[in-house]
Amino acid sequence: MKKYEQITEYLHHFLSDEVRKTGIQSVVLGLSGGVDSAVVAVLAKQVFGDDLLCVKMPSQYSSQSSLDDADELCRDFKINAITVSIEPMLRVYEELNPDMDNLRRGNLSARLRMSTIFDISAKQKALVLGTSNKSELMLGYGTLYGDLSSALNPIGDLYKSEVYELAEYLGVSKTIIKKAPSADLWNGQSDEADLGYTYAELDKALKFYVEDRLSKEEIVKMGCNEDMLNMIIERVFRNQFKRKMPIIAKLTSRTINHDFNYPRDIRL
């Protein structure tokens, strides 16, 4: 576990430096009961102590087991948490839009949660921590201006399989680690069912493609399923827009994100 000891130490410094250089002392994150938010919550607790607030945001589609798992994590690590249900807002919108399918319902739920967490961050004068892992980011498996939104993300360069291993190192409960990954966006929703493959299979191919920069032909020779690989490559390219700030049309000599670029923590 030497690898995760080093990663944990690095992420402690990352969180402390990137938050405190803004002049802000507190952080807030959405706690779902899943492994990604659990890992970020534990890391943040180790760095910020009681200056961390976790927010559970259930809807009518949330499973009781997810809420129970989130509560268990908070008890185990003495994490401050509150519950703010998005159910009333979601029900009203569903009534106004009876033709909603699961994709729209899931995207709306993710954006309602992020609107809620950013409002709470303003109230608490805290920065929002992201909980999307590298597998999700590369595949575009997330909602723009929903769960993909944050002020900073400590696990965005860790594949899902690595997040599981980090969770074990941090002492997250086996209940959270072993359960099937799901965002609870609608009844019976499952990440791996949506994607069609397990994260172990996806991560193996993603690492070959992204980290090792192997060609499609080379990756297939390594034993990866060709249909899965085609799906991965298509998603990586199709969802690039989710990983970038909005593109601004260039009309002047100095355009934001074109040639008017300063470091994030620029000072006068």
PyMOL commands that set and color helices and strands:
alter all, ss='L'
color gray80, all
select helices_A, chain A and resi 2-20+35-51+64-77+87-96+102-124+134-139+160-170+174-178+191-195+199-211+216-221+226-238+240-243
alter helices_A, ss='H'
color red, helices_A
select strands_A, chain A and resi 26-30+52-56+81-83+126-128
alter strands_A, ss='S'
color yellow, strands_A
deselect
rebuild
show_as cartoon
